[in-house]
Structures are given as structure tokens and as C-alpha cells.
Amino acid sequence: MLAYEVEYEGQKYFGNIPLHEFHLFQMEGQFILFDVERVLARSITPTEFLELQHLPTWPGDLLPAPIMNRLRQLGLVEDDTDPEDLSTGDALSAGVAQRTSPICVSNITLFVAQTCNLNCVYCYGNGGSYHEGKAIMNDETAFRAVDWLFENSAGVDKLRISFFGGEPLLNFPLITRVVNYAKDQAAKIGKKMSFGVTTNATVLTDDMLAFLANEKIGVLVSFDGPPEVHNRQRPFKDGSGSYDTVRYNITKLLAAYPKLQGRATLCGSADPLEVEAAMRQAGFTTCMLTNMSPSLFSMRTPKPGLGIVDDTTAQRTIAFLRTKAHDLMHSAKQRIAEDNKLAGLMMLLVTNKKRYYGCGVGKGTLAVSVRGDIYPCHRFAGQPDWIMGNINCYRAGEPNKYHLATVDTLPTCCACWARYFCGGGCAYENIVRTGDARTPDASFCTVMTTAIEIGIWTYCQMDDSDREFLRSTYTGSSLRLP
């Protein structure tokens, strides 16, 4: 329907006005307007807030001229002469039919060891074996996986291999051979390789450390914070605590990796602030905190208190994020670059970019098991229903269901004002909590939307110079929730 203008008793009215989708909220005495499609946020006056709250929404409703003027001033009236901004990626990622760039893989997670020396209480990988029996990858499978990455990387020049397990360092000799092979093959075709490893750091030796550091392999250490928490959640197979061993090896790692990254899993009553503080004290500069997930292998409720996102857990997470918001404002004002959970969200606001997917699951980042089976990500390893193919036959040449599942197509997400921040959430988390990869859990949505409002509020407290500092400092960050 076309917009129109009428006059009645000397007053102008407007009908069929196309408005941008927007979201309103209040926080700490501030009234905030968020333009969903343009990813724009601004503080507004209480009067503007009330006017927008009571804006007529029924078909046929007319807008008085003063309200129309206010909407124009706030930038909420659509201008169909402006082309849609698809700057956040190719046409496929923006949810339109025609593809402007080839489908390709840039990162594989290589399961070099599906076995582990720890007995973590929250392990979603069935003790590291992923229900396939304890096994380590052989050279033939590993080298074929590397070749497969090259064959399916199309025009991507920078590729990455992440070594995973179980505990990948239990098959360290293979890691050295894969690194050397991948570098040699990449040099022949003009591509660049980078590598990473996720480790529990219990079997690290000086020779391993020397190789990792010399090859500039990124290291992510699993570490759950305070000694009593870490030992309870990450014991050795014999039940003894692993904290002292890990802590000792962290000290050695820090000599070679002064900007060491750590990842903690929150279980039960674990307080994210206390866990992060313990990680900082251990020397980590980047701290990733994640709530425990139930295992897809059993699809049963886990041990009491482990993995259910209840009201208490949600409240702790929100309180943690409020603290992080104030920390981010302080560091931005002081021009100090610090790891912060809200940095990725802030970058979307600073750059006005949309996030169409929760992550790269099933698209640019895939996982390869010890058998050479390809999974949408490392969390699905060992699940027959989620095998995408094998390195001997699968080709990443056409859009698959993961490419097509933009957040605008997800049934419960397409009308949510926060969709372009979360992208629909984690497919694995969605499955274990709702049974559907396309449907996020309600508790996740509650925490996520609150986190996004906290981030938007933080953004509105900053000036242009603060935001420019964020742009130059946190490019490439992504929103992480504990």
C-alpha cells in the first residue's frame, strides 16, 4: 500500500507509513531506541519514549503531523530510495537468493586424539572418545584432511587448522607432522596457514612447548578457575585433582605466550566473577567462560546442578555482564584494550553490521574425526545423524542447510528484535535444550536479549572517540556469554 497524506480540520495526518523495526527499553534512568534493521542505537527523551510506546499500530491508523515529524527526526521512517545494505557479507549470508562468492571452507578442527587423561564431570564427548572408542588419528587420515581443506578452500588465501580432542597433545607427534605437511603444501599453492590447539595442559613437555611457540601455534587452555572448582570439575582418571599440574604448565606457557587464552566451563554454583578472577590471577589475558551443556549422546538430564540454565544461573550471568559493561566503559575511556565479553556486540553497533548466523557451524568451519568423517562442528563429533560426509567424498561446493539457515529464516527468531546480534544461537545448544537446531532455548533468549540491552546501553554512554577506540581495538571479536 502506498503512503498517503490527508488533512482534517486543519491538521495533517499520514497513513500507511513504512517504519523501521525498532525496540525500546529503559536502563539505569536512560531511555533507549534501537533500530533493528540498521543496527543503530541512541538515547531518547522520556517524551519520545512514551510517544513511540503508544504509536498507533492498527492498519488504517493515521499519524498526526507532529508524530510523523518526530519519527522522521529519529530516522524511523523508511526511505525506499536507499538500497539495502548488504555490507555484512556476500548475498547468501544476507539471506537473498543469488550468491556472489563461492562456497568454501577456511578452518577445520582436526580430532587428532579421541581419548583423554582427564575425567571432567561435564564432558560432552563421552570421555573424549565421542562414543567411537578411544582412538588416535593416523597420518593417512590427517594428511588427507589437510588436502581436503585445500581442495575446498576455493579463493580463501588464509587457512587454519585447530587440533582438538580428547586431549590432542596425547598425539603430539602427529601434530608436528601435520603442521610441517600443511605448511609445505600451502607454500606450493600460495596460501597461508595458521594453527591452534585446545589442551588441558596436563601432558605439556618442554619439547612440545618449544615446537608450539616456534610454529606460532595458538594455545587455548581449559582451566576452570579456583583450585577447589577446577579439581572438582576436571580430575584425572584416578580421581585426583589436576589443578597443580595445569597451573605449573600455565607458568611455563606464559613465558612463551604472554597473551595466553583460557577457557572455563561454569557448573552448578560457580560464580563467573570468581572464576574469571582466578583465571586472571593465573595469568590469562583472554578468558572465555561458558555454561556447561548437557551431552547429546545421552539426551538425558545431566547431574543435578550441572548444565541447566535456571533462574539463578541466568541472574549470575546477567550480573556478570553488567560488571563487564562498566569495565568496558572504563577501559574505553582510559583507552585500555582489555578482553571483554561484550566487545563483539559493541563492534556490531560501532560498524552497524548484522550477524546472520550464530557461528560458522556447517559452513566455513568444519570438524574432521579420527575416521575422517566431517561434522558441522567439533561438538557434534561421534553423532551419526550429524555426519555431513567424509574427506574422501564430501565437497563443499553448494549451499547446504547451514548456509540457508540465516536468522531471518528461523521460526522463533525471525521476528525477534535481537536476531542480528545472536544469529539464532548455537546449533548444538539448541538441540540439547530444545531438540531442534533451529530453535533456541527460552532461557538463552532471556539472557541474550538482556545482555544485548546491556551492550546497547553501554554504547549509548560512549562518545564518538570512545566508539572509534572500540572499532580499532576489538575488530573481529564476537559476543560471548558465560
Secondary structure, DSSP 4 states (H G I P E B T S, - for coil): ---EEEEETTEEEEES--B--EEEEEETTEEEEEETTTTEEEEE-HHHHHHHHT---STT-EEEHHHHHHHHHTT-B--TTSPP--TTS-TTTTT-S---S-----EEEEEEEE--SB--TT-SSTTTTTTS-SEE--HHHHHHHHHHHHHT-TT--EEEEEEEES-GGGGHHHHHHHHHHHHHHHHHHT-EEEEEEEE-SSS--HHHHHHHHHTT-EEEEE--SSHHHHHHHSBBTTS-B-HHHHHHHHHHHHHH-TT-EEEEEE-TT--HHHHHHHHHHHT-SEEEEEE----TTT-S--STTSS---HHHHHHHHHHHHHHHHHHHHHHHTT-----TTHHHHHHHHHT----SSS-BTTTEEEE-TT-EEESSGGGTT-GGG--EETTT----S--HHHH--GGG-TTTTT-TTHHHHTT--HHHHHHHHS-TT---HHHHHHHHHHHHHHHHHHHTS-HHHHHHHHHHSTT------
